[in-house]
């Protein structure tokens, strides 16, 4: 894999495009500073220099990723495989590289010290990014050796400093402590009103979970385009979360008349449905589709062209009709022996919200409107159920329902403001949880 400069492919941009060496120098500067203000300033300057494609790459790479979290793309190379690649690139014995790694505790520093000196290279940021993507997408028989060889050839074409960060990026461990909020703040500070810009950028990110897309849109189309971001099928929405209060009385005092639902102890599951195709994501945006085949099959009959549902997946004891405890349900979150687990611990999806329906973003609609729409589209399937909900007028009604749920073995309840929208990524008092662990007597 000798990488050549070819502007026509888009992998090797023309001279005014960013070189990976400049990116590596910026990363080294960020690594050396503990000042948050300096980090925001330097990240902002880096984003200003980049074009649309490079901004997306920078956003992903700074978080130690190659694509958004929900894409599930990793290089698939662990410490042993990377050690072998470094040995191949530097013509050193693998055992020596491994011992050196034990001493330094960082394979990035190992390759930086073992590679022969080179002042600079002409390789572009986009070229390195595409090379890492190619490694991640290498699969099949002999893929481990192919990945090793590709990484070794890449390392032989760069400076020691660049190699440090290429190895760390291959591991998914950039060691900078930079996450989405840092990048959002850095981008927001480039605007006249950073506070307002931050809110706009953050909401767009919460709607699509793709910070690279958000920042690239900001660069090319401006803040107004980012403000117009909508929910889109296929991009998981960062889930809305509940605040906690210690009693039914305090819940009524806070939000008044409300809907009350069971607080179930399962796996948060966001369903994306588009013309019979189903994708599911966890609370942390991990793909669950292949892990939950029985739900995927049942959800194919949703009565809509496209939709996004929020819910909870729980393992069901089919003999008793009761849900298994969380310790059992969590066993379903695996990539192997899925068929056996489906037979032993089949899942049920309890749907409690609807974020998108037939091309329309419903997140700004009221709880009551969203629930009414959700009830109409759920398939007639035993594995897909609408969450139970009651309307509570006062604290006594909330307390009675709470005590019933505790007797049934559930965690507690969630009270929801009837007029509230669905706020992606937010934790506030529009949803309030009351659990046995912290309820007042």
N, C-alpha and C positions, 0 to 999 in steps of 0.2 A: 504494500500500500504506500507507494510513493506519491505524495500529494503535490500536484502541480498547480500553478497559477492559471486559472481559466475563468475569466470574468463572465463568459457566456453561460456557464453552468450555474452561476449564482453561489457556488461554494467558495470561490476565490474572488472576492470583490476587487474592484479596481483600486487604484492607489489611494483614493480618498476614503476608503473603507477602513474599519478598525483592524489593526493587527492584534493577534493574540498576545504578543509581547507587551503591548500597551495595557491590555486587560490584566495580564499577570502582574505588571508593575502596580496597577491600581489595587489589586488584591493584596499585594505585599504591604502597601501603604495602609490599607484598612486593617490588616492584621496587626500592625504596629501601634495603632492608636486605640485608646480607651475612651476618648472623648466622643460622646454621641453627636454633638454638634458638628465635629469634624467629619464623622462618618456620614452624616446627612449631606454635608457640603460636598464631600468627595464622591459619594454615590450619585448625587445630583449632577455633578460635573461629568461623570462617566456616562450617565444617561443622555445628557445634552449632546455629547459627541457622537452618539450612536444613531444609526438609521433604524427604520421600523423593525426589520428582521433582527438586527443586532440587539435592539432593546428587548425583544422577546427572549433571545438567547441569554442575555445578561440577567434578566429576571429569574429565569429557571436556574441558571448556573449558580447564581449567588445564594440560592436556597439549597444548593447541592443536588439539583435535579436536572433532567434533560427535557422533560415535558411537565405539564401540570400534574399534581399528585394523582388525580383521578385517572390519568392515562396508564398508570401502572408500569411505566417504562424504566427499567434499571439496566445497568451494564451487565449484570449477572456475573461479575467478577469479584471474588472474595480476596482476602489477604494472600492466600497461597498462590492463586492464579496471577495476581499482580506482581508478587515477588518473582515468579517465574518469568514474567514479561520483562521486569527490570533486569534480571540476570541475562536474559537474551539480548536486551538492548545495550547493556554495558559490557557484555562478554565477561561477566564475573560468575563464579560458581554460585549456584542457587543457595547453597548452605551458608556461604559468606554473606550474601544479601540478607538472608533470614536472620543471621546473628546480628548484623548491623541494625536491622529493623527492631530487634529486641532492645538494643542499646538506646536507639533514638526514639522509639515509640511512635514513629511517623514515617510511613513509606514514602511520602512526599519529600521529606528531608533526605531520605536514603537515596532516592534517584537523583536529587539535586546535587548531592555530593559525589556520586559515582559517575555521572555523565562527564565526558570530557568538556572542557571550557568552550563556550561559544558566546560571543557578545550579544548577538541578536539574530533573529530569523525573520523571514518574510511571510510566514504562515499567518493566515487571517483567523480572526475569532470564529467566523462562520465555518471555515474549513475544519478547525478543531472540533467545533460543535457537531458538524455532520459526521466526522470520523467517530466520535463517541456514540452518536446515534447508530451508526453502522455496526459498531461493536455490540451495542445493546440488542440490535435486531438480528444478530447472527444466531442461528439456531440449528438444530438437527444434529446428525451424527458428526462427531469431531468438532463440535462448536467450541468446546473449551480450548482446544489447541488453536483454532482459528482466531478466537478472541485474543488469546495470548500473543499470537504473531502480529495481529493488527495493532495492538497496543505497543508492542516492542518497536515496530516500524515507525509509528507515530513519534515515540520518544526519541528515536534516533534523528529526527528531523527538527528538533526544537532545542532551545537553550535550557540549561539546568533549571533556571527560574520557572520557565514555562512548564517544564516537566514536573516540577513540584505540584503545581496546581492541576495539571492533567491527571496525575495519579490520584490526587485527593478527589477530583471530580469523578473519576472512575469508581472510587469507593463510595461516593455520595457523602463525603465528609470534608467539607471545605474548611471547617474549623474557624469560621469568622463570626459565628453567632448572629448572622443576618437572616432574618425571617421576613415574611410579607409585611408586617407593620413597619419595619425599618425602611424597606423599599418604598412603601406608600408615603411615609413621612418625607423621604428624600425627594420624591416626585412632587409632593404637595408644596414643599418649600421653594419650588421654582415659580410659584404663582403669587400674584399680588396679595391674595387672601388665602394663606396656607390652611387656615382652619376650615374654610368652606371647601377648598379643593380636596382636603383630606377626607371630608365626609362624602364627597361625590365619588372619589376614587375607591374608597373603602366599600361603599354600597355596591358599586359596579363589580368589585372583586367578590363580594358576598353573593352576588347574583349568578356569577359564572364560574367562580373558583379558578380562574385563569388569569393570574396577575400579568403574565407576559402579554396576553391579548389586550388587557386593560391599558397597560403602559404604552403599548405600540399604538393603540387607538388615540391615546392622549397626545402622543408625539405627532401623529400624522393628521388628526382631525380636530384636536383641541378638546377642551374641558366640556363643551356643550355636547359633543358626541358621547363622551363618557357618561354624562348625566342622563342620556337617553338609553342606556343599557337596559335590556329586558332579560327576563328568564328565558333560557333556551333549552330545548330538549337535548339531552346528551351531555350537558354541562351541569354537574351536580350543584345545587344551591347549598350554601353553607347553612346548616340547620339552625332554626330558632331554638333558644333555650329558655328554661324557666328560672326565675328567682325563687327564693324560699322564704316562707314565713312560718312562725311557730304555732299558729292557731287559726281556727275557722273564723273567729271574730276579727282577727287582723286582716284576713283575706277580704271579708265583706267591707271592712273599713277602707281598704285600699281600692277595690274595683267594683264593689256593689254587686248587684245581680249578675250572675255569671254561669257559665257552663262548667260542669264538673265531670272529669273523666278519670278512669283508673290510671294509676301510675304503675305501669307494668315493667317488670325487670327482664328485658330482653335485649335484642340487638337493634339499634336504631337503623332503619332501612328506608332509603329514598328510592322510589321506583320511577324510572323514565320509560314511557310507553310511546311508541311511534309506529302506527299502522301494523300492529301485531308483533313488533320487535320490542323486547324488554331489556332494560339494563338496570341494575341495582347497585347502590352505593352505600357505604357505611357512614357513620357520623364523621369519621376522619377521611372520607372521600375515597376509601378503598373499594375496588370493584368486588361485588359479591355475587354477580350474576351466575357464574359457573359453580359457585359453592352451593347455591340454593335452587337446584333444577326443578323441584316440585312447585316452588313459588313462580318461577319463570313460566312454567306451563300454565298454571292457573291464571296468571295475569295476562295472558295473551288474549283473553276474552273481555278486556275492559271495553265498555261501551263508549268509545271515543276514537277520534282519529289520532290524537296525541294527548298526553297528560303527564303531569308529574305529581306523584303521591308521596306523602310522608307517613311513616308508620313504624311499627315495632314488630320484629320477627321473634317468635317464641317457639321453643320445642314443645310439642303436645304429647301428653301421655294418652294414647288413643283408647286405652282400656278404661281409664277413669274420667277422661274428658278434661282433665286439669293440666295446667301448664307446668312443665318441669322448672326447677330453680335455674337461676342464671348460670350456675356452674355446669349444668348440662347443656343449656342452649349454646354457650360459648364454644362447646366442642364442635359445633357445626361450622365454625369459621376456620376452614382448613382447605388445602388444595389437593389433598390425597384421600383415597378411600371414601370418596363422596357418596357413591352408590350405597355402600354399607351403612353410612351414617344416615342417609335418607330413610332407609328401612328401620333403623333403630330409633332415631329421634327425628321424626318428620316435623316440619315447621308449619306454623300458621302466621299469616301476616295480619296484624290488627292495624287497619288504616285509620288515621285520625285527622289528616289534613290534605288539601288539594291546592297546589301552588300554580298550576298551569293547566289549561283545558282548551283544546281545539284552536291553538294559535293565540290564545289570550293569556296574559300574565294576570294571575289572580291574587298576587301577594298584597295588593293594596285594597282588596275587597275585605269585608268584615268576616269575622269568624262564622257568623250565621250563614252568610252567603256561600262561603267556601264549603261548609259542611253540607248544605243542601245540595250543592253541585256534586260533591263527592258521593253522596248517597245514591244519586241517579246513575253513576257510571260504573259502580263496582260490579264485577261479574258475579253470577250465581255459582259460586265455588266455595266448597267447604273450607278451603285453605285461605280464603280471603274474607275478612270480616270487617265490618264497620265498628269502630270503637264505641263502646257504650257511653252515653252522655246524658246527664240530667241538668235541668235548669234549677239553680238554687236561688231562692229569694232572700234567704237569711243565713246566719251562722249556724243555727240549729240544723238546718237541712244539709249544710256542708258537713257538719260533724257527724250526723247520722250516716251519710254516705261514706265518709272516711272510715268510720268504725266497721261498717259492713265490708269494705275492701280489705281492711286489716284481717278480719275474720276469714276472708277468702284466701288469705296468704299473699296478697299483693303488697307492693311497697307502700302504697298510700294513694294520693290523688293529685291531679293537676287541675287547678281552677283557671278558666280562660275568660278574658274580657270579651264580651259578645260583640263589641263594636271595633275590636282591634284587627289590624291587618297582620299578615305574616311578615315578620321582620328578619330577613336572612342574616345569620351571624350574630344576632342580638341576644342578649340576656337581660330581660327586664320584667317589670311587674304586670305586663299584659298576660303572661303565663306565670302562675305561682304554684309551686309544688309544696305539698304538706306530706311529710313522711313520718312513720312511726319513730324513726331515729331521733327526730328533733321536734316532735309535736309537744305542745304544752298540755299538761293534764287538766 
